């Protein structure tokens, strides 16, 4: 019934029934009885109304369908055929009225042949324009064309990092894992806004009052607890607190062995659901009950790996990979572990280690995960991030697949913001950015979003305000240093930009982003020789793979008036998916002196077409 209402089927039936009766009555009593029109007039009205009703219903039903196997648009095939058949029957009555003699069988055959020809033509057209399929995993389903809509939050909570009161200090990973699993469980409840793991972990060891934390994060409830793990024995306490009144709503202690950890996690999550009087749907019930890793030893390995992956050092990430491999040795093939391993290899690529080799390994791991579970959200999310490099359409596709299952996952939401920015679909990125800030307000990457979107929308003064705020929050972060220096240069505050670039290069001599900052410096100073000295083969390879780095280099070399080099990097950006037509064609002032080049104009024709036809 919901689908019938959403696609306006019932409204269409009522409208046709009412108007149809009126039309037939007018045809019968006025045209035929009063003005003596031939009796076939009524027949023509009935046939035309019936054909129109059937065609409208088919059109409304299939246009509302979310799944279109093979991208076949049934309504486009069937409705013209109905129109032809309706016309053929109407022609029969018209010929009877006018006394024209014609073989009606011939008319029917002609109408049928035209209909079949239309079906064949459209089928061939769609087949010719269909996107390349993913042969090794599964066929891509068409990207959802409807705007992203998020469920409305009714309540909100932060799960503070559980305190480690075990005799062994090395059990922190286990406490953090417990915190993360409860956050994951609660995040599956659509009515509940849950502060993300990364922001929650920044409160680890905090001495702030519960009421102050609730106010700072704008949440109603706070969960805190502790874990004591001695050998195989486990004791967990948890208490739910009203952030406004600082009163305790619920508290519980759980004792058991390590093998009971999954049951305890589920009990804590369900106790919170009961205390907050939340109603769970079938999918939410299933999400709280399911466990992607059901072996305790493998689960411990996964938790240890997760603690290392986001340290962004080669040693830490390699340690994470060893933990994950040990987990696979224990439990066998597992979608979550393969997804974690794919993310680890992807982070090695991000820090510039054996990029081609580890990129291939990341893709191999994520394909193994999807072969086990084609809907696994973390695998789709990682594959979405991987496809930032060169294929934004596929990146959006996989991230939206992940978003459909995990609508409150910051990793997924931020993953979507990035491609929407550099393909110039800013309005689609803004609500995603706003949502992730509400879920993950303390995370560095979350706070990158507003300044990033302002820059790629050509709003350089607003971007300056956002990047200055981020730089003041993270003055030693090489990424915030580079972006703040870049936006200072765009706003013609050259001396300050140069000072920050030098600080970044001194503190991070082997960092790719700091190296890009040095080239920016030489571009500002019009020093071509020093700029080209920084363009080592490895650095070129890294930038050619990244659409945003390529765009920055196009602007810098345009400032240096080395037009061919600038156009080479602009083409590299476009080839990697940077199709932000408004920015490239008009808004970016650093590209002004190459816009008159014939090569630029031809490239913009390609960019405009790709931008206009990019499906969001």
N, C-alpha and C positions, 0 to 999 in steps of 0.2 A: 504493500500500500504506500510506503514511503517513496519508493521509486516512481510509482504512478503519479504521485503529487509533485515530486521534484521535477519530473519531465513534462508536467502539465497535460498528462493523458486524460485525466478526468475532466479538467476544464475544457479541453478540446472536444470531448464527446458531448458535453452539455451545450457548448456553443453551437456545434454542428446540428445537434438535435433541435434546438430552438430555432435557429435560422433556417434549417432545412424544411421544417414544417411550414414556416411562413412562405418560403420560396415556392414550394410545391402547391400550396393553397392558392397563391397568387396566379401561378401558371394555369391551374385547373379552372378556377372560378372566373378569373378576369380574362386571361389570354384566350383560353379554349372556349369557355361557355359564352363570354360576352363579345369578344372580338373574333371568335370563330377561327382561332389558330388551329392547325392540324393537331390531332390528339397525340402525335409523336412528341409535341413540345414538352408534355409532362414527362414522357420517357427520357428525353434528353436531360431534363433537370435532375431526375432521379439518378441516372447513370453518372452524370457529372459530379453531383454531390457525393455519391458513393466513392467514386474514384479519388476525389479531393480529400475526403475523410480518411480513406485508407492510406493515401500517400502522406498526409500530414501526421497520422499516428506513427507510421513507420519512421518518418523523418525525426520526429520528436523522441521516439524510443531509442533509436540507435545513435543519435547525436548526443544523448545523455550517457551512453555506455562508456565506462572507463577503460575497459580492455578491448582492444581491437587486434585479434590475432593476425599477424602478417600485415598490419596496417590497412586491412580491407575495410572500406567504408560502405557498409551494406546499403545505407540509405541512398548513396550516390548511384549505386547500381540498380536498385529496385524501383525507386520512385519514378525515374524517367520511363521505365518499362510500363508502370501502371498508367502513366500519362498517355503513352502511345496506345495502349489497349483501350483506355477510356475514349480517346479520340477516334479509334477505329469503330467502336460501337456507336458513338454519336454520329459518325459519318453515315453509318447504315440508316439511321433514322432520318438524317437530313436528305439522303438520296431518295428514301421512300416519300418524304414530304414533297420533294421537287419533281418526282417522277423520273429521275435519272436511273437508267438501268445499268448496273455494274455488278460484277461477280464479287460477292462479299467475302468469299473464301480467299480471293486474291488480296483484298485489303488486309485481312487477318494475317496472311503470310508475310506481306510487306511489313506490317507493324511488328510482327514477331522477329523478322530478320533485322530490322532496325534496332530493336531492343537487344538482341544477341550481339550485334555489332558494337553497340555502346558498352556492353559488359566486357567484351574482349578488349576493346580499346582502353578502357579505364584500368583493367587488370594489367595490361602490358605497360601502361604509363606508370602505375604505382611500382611495378616490379623494377622498371628502369631507374626510378628515383629513390628506391629504398636504400637506407643507410647500410653500411657494411656490418655484417653480423659478427658477433663474438663466437668464433667457431669452437674454441676450446672449452667454453663454459656453458653458454646458453644463448639463445636468440634474444637480442634486445627487444624489450617491449617498448612501445612508443612512449615518449616523454609525456607525462601528465600535462595537459594544456590548461587546467583550471588553476587559478591563483591559489597559493598556499594559504590554508586557513588553519589556525591553531585552536584547540579547545580552550574554553575559558577557565582560568584558575579560580577556585573558590577559597582555597586555604593555602598556607605557605609554611615551610619548615626548613631549618638548617640542621644537618646532622654534624655535630662537632666531632673532631677526631677523638676516637676512644683512647683514654689514657692507658698506657702500658704500666701495670703494677706487677709485672712478672719479675722474678728474681734476675732473669737474664735480660739485659738491655737490648740484645739483638732481636727481640721479639717485636720491635716496632713495625716491621713489615706486616706482621700478622694483625696487629691492631688497626693499621691503615687499611688492610684488606677487608677487615670486618666493617669498617666505616664505609668503604667504597661499595661493598655488596649491598648494604642497607640503603645507601643513596640510589643505587641502581634499581633496587626493588621499588622504592617509593617513587622514583622518576617515571615508572611505567603507569602511574595513576594520573589520569588526565586532569582531574580536578585539583591536583596538588602541585604547587610550585615548589621545587626542591632546589636549594642552592647546590651548585655542582661541586664535584670532588676537589678541583683545583682551588676554588675560592675557600671551601671548607678547610682544606689542609693548611691554608695560610693562617688559620686561627689555632693551629696546633701549639699547645703550651701557653696560649694566651691567658692573661690574668684579668681580662675584661669581664665585667658583670654581664650576666645573661641578658638582662634588660637592655644594656647598651649594645650588645651584639645584635639582638633582635631589631633594635631601632636602626642600626647602621645598615643592616641587610634588608630592612623593611619586610620582616617575616613575623608571623603570628606565634610560631612554636619553635622550640629548641629541644633537640635530643642530645643528651650527653651520656657517657658511659665509661666503663673501664673493662679491661681484659687482664686476667691473670692466667698465665699458661705455665704450668710446671710439668715438664715431660709430656705425657699424654693427657694429663688432667687439665680441665678447662673450667674457669669460672668467669661469667660475664654479668655485669650489672648495667642496667639502662634506666634512664628516667626522662620522662617527657615533661617539659616546663612551658607554661604559658608565658610568652615573652613580654606581654603587656603588664601582667600582674605579678610576674615572678613566682607564681604558685605552681606546685607540682600536681600534674594531672594524672600521672601514672608512673609507677616504678616497679621493677621486677629484677630478681636475681635468677641466673640460670647456671646450673652445674652439670658437668658431664665430661666426656672424653673428646679427644680431637675428632673422632668419627661422628660426633653429634653436632659439629659446627654448622652444617647446612640446615639442620632442623632448628637450631637456636636462631640463626639468621632469619629464617622464615617466621619463627614465633615473634621475634622482635618487630618485624615489619607488620605482621598481622595485628599485633597489639596496638601499634600506632594507628592503623586503619580503624580499629574498633574505637580507640579513644577519641579520634577526630570525627567519628560517625560518617565515614566515607563509604560510598556504595561502589563496589567493584563490578565491572562488567566481566564477561567470560574471558576476554583476552587479558585483562588485567589480573584476574585470578590465576590464569595460566602463567603469566610472566613472573608473578611472585613465587609460584610453586616450582618452576623449572630451574635447573642448574646446568649450565653449559659444561661444567667439569664436576663429575660426581665421585672422583677419587681424591681422598684427602691429601695424599703425598703429591700427586700431580697438581692439586690446587695450591699447595704451599709453594711449589716451584713457580707456578704462574704468578703468585703474589710477589715473590722475590724478584721475578723478572720485571714486573710492572713498576717496582720501586726503582729500577735502574734505567728503564727505557727513556724516561724524560729528563735524565741528567744531561743528555746531549754531549757526552764525551765518548770517544771511541772505545775506551776500556769498559765503561759502564754498559754500553749497548752490547758489546760482545759478551759480557757477563750475562746479560739478559737473554741473549740468544742461547747460551749454554744452558741456562735454567729451563728455557722453553723446550730445548731439545731433550733434556732429561725428562720433562713432563710427557713429551711424546713417547719416549722410551717406556714410561710407566703405563700410560693409558692407551697408547695407540693414536691413530688419526683422530683429530679433534678440531672442529671449526674455530673455536675461540683461540686455541693455542696457535693454530696456523695464522689466524688474523693478527695475533700479538707478534708473531715472528715476522709477518709481512711489515707491520708497523716499525719493528726494530730495524729491519733492513732499509726501510724508507727513511728513517731518521739518520742512518749512516750516509745515505745519499744526500740528505739535507746538510750534513756537516762537511760534505765534500770528500768522502772516503770511497774509493773504488766505485765511482758512480754508476757506470754501465753494468758492471758485474752485480752490484747489490740491487740495482733497479730491476734487473732480470729476476733475481732471487725473490724480491718483494712481490713481483707479479706472479711468480710461480706459487708462492705460499698462499696468496689470496685466491688464486684459482683453485687450489686444493680445498680451501675452506668453502668456496661456493659450490664446488662439486659435491660436497657433503650436505650443504644446506643452501640452496639457491637464494633464499630470502635472508640469510644471516646478516644482520644490520652492520656489525662491525667490519665485516669483510667488504661490504658495499661502500662503507665510509672510507676505509683505507684506499680502495680502488678509486674512489672519487678524488681523494687527495693526490694519488699518483697521477691521475689524468689531468691535474692542473697543468702539467707540463705537456702542452701540445694538443690537447683535445678537450676543450671546455664543455662541448656538448655532451660527451660521454661522462665527464666529471659531474655535471649537473644531473644526468640520468642516474648514476649510481648513488649520489648523495641524496636524491629524492627517494630512491628505493629505501635507503637507510632511514630517512626522516619519517617515512610512512610507518615504520615500526618503532622508532625511537625519536619522537618529536621534540623531546627536551634534552637531547644530547648535544652539549656545546661543541664537541668535536665535529659533529655533523653540521650544525648550524653555521659555524665559522667556515667550514669547508665550502658551503654554498655561497657565503658572502664573497669569497675571493674571486671565483670565476664571474659572478654577476658584476663585480667591479670592473675587471679588465675587459669584459665584452660590452661594457657600456649599458647594462641593465640596472641602473642604480636604484630605481624605484622598487624593484623586486628585492633588492638586497637590504633596504632600510628596515622593513619589519623584522627580518631575520636578525639584524644587528641589534635592534632594540630588545628583542626577546632574549638574546644570549646575554646581554648586559644585565638583565633582571635575574638570570639564573647563575651567572658566573661573573659577578662584578669586580672581583679582585684580580682576575687573571690578566697577565700582560697582553696576550694575543687578543683577548676580548676587547681590551681598551684600544687596540690598534684599529679596530673596525671603523669608528666614526671618522678619524682623520684620513684613513685610507680611502673611504668612499667619497669624502669631500674632494680629495686630490683627483680621483678619477672622474669626478663630475666637473672638474675645472674650477671649483670654488676654492681658490688658493688662499684667500684671507681667512675663511672659515677653517680650512685645513691647518693653517698656521696656529690658530687657537687650540685646536685639538692636539696637534703634535707637540706644542709647547707644554700643554698639560701632561702629556704622556712622558715627555723628557724630564719634567720636574719630578714625576713619580719614579722614573727609572733612569737616572742620569748616567749610569754606567753600562746600560744595555747597548751593545753595538747597533742593534736594529733601530732603537729609538734615536740614537745619536745620528745615524745616517739619515733617517727620514726627517729629523728636525733640521739638520744642515741643508738637506735638499729643499725643504719648504721655505727656509730662510732665504736661500738663493733665488727661488721663484718670486719671493717678495722683496728681492733686491737688498736684503740685509747681509751684504757680502762678508764683511769683517767677522761678524759673529758666526756665520756659516763656516768660514775657513778655520776659525779657532776650534770649533767642535769637531771638524774633520780631522784636524791634527791630533786632538785628544783621542779620538777613536783609533786612528792608525797607530799611535804610540802604545795604547793599551791592548790592542788586538792585532798584532802585526801579521798573523797568518790567517786572518778572517776574511772570507770572500766579500762580505758586505763592507768591511773597512777598506778593502782594496778598491771597491767600487767608489767609495767616498774619495779616495785619492784621485781617481780619474775625474770625478766631479770637480775637485779642487783645480786640477790642471785645465779643465774645460772653462771654469770661471776665469782663470788667469790667462786664457788663450795660449797655453803652453802645449803645443801639439807634440813636440818631441817627448816630453815627460809623460804625456798621456799615453802615447803609443808604447813607451817602455813598460808601462804597467800591464799592457795587454799580452800577457803570457799565453802560450797555447792552452794550458789547463784552465786558465781564467776564461778564455774565449769559449772553450767547450762548455763550461758551467753556465755562462751567460746565454749561449745559443739555445740551451735547453729550457731557460726560464723566460717566459713572455714579459714579465715586469722588468727584469734586468735588461733585456734587449731594448725595451722602450726607453729606459733611462739612458742607455748608451746612445740611442738614436738622437735624443735631445742634446746630450753632451757634445757629440761630434758635429751636430748641426751648429751649436754655439761656436765650435772651433772652425766652422766653415769648411770642413772636409765632407763635402756633400755626398760623395759616393759611399764613404764609410758610414755616414749617417743613414743613408738609404739602405745599405746592406743590413744594418741593425734593425731598421724599421721593418724590413722584409722578414728578418728573423723573428721579430716580435709577432708579426701577422701570421707567419707560418706556425708559430707556437700557440696561436689562439687569441692573440691580442687584437680584437676587432672592435674596439671602442671608437666607432666612427665619429661621434660628435667631438671627442677629445682630440683625435688625430687630425681631423679635417679642419677644425675651427678653434678649439679652446686652448690647446697647448701652445703657449707663446714661443717655446724653444724650437718648435718645428717650422716657424714662420719662413725662414730663409730657404727651405727646401720645398715649400708648397707649390712654387711655380715650376718645379722640375717635371718633365713629362713622365718620368718613371714614378714620381710621387702620385701624379694624377691617375695613372693606370692602376697603381696599387690601391688607391682610394676607391676606385670603381669596384674592385674585388671586395674591399673591406665593407663598403656600404651594402652590397648584396648580402654578405655573410651576416652583418649586424641586423639588417631588416628581417632576415629569415631565421635568426637564432631563436629556437623554441625554449621558452622558460617555463 
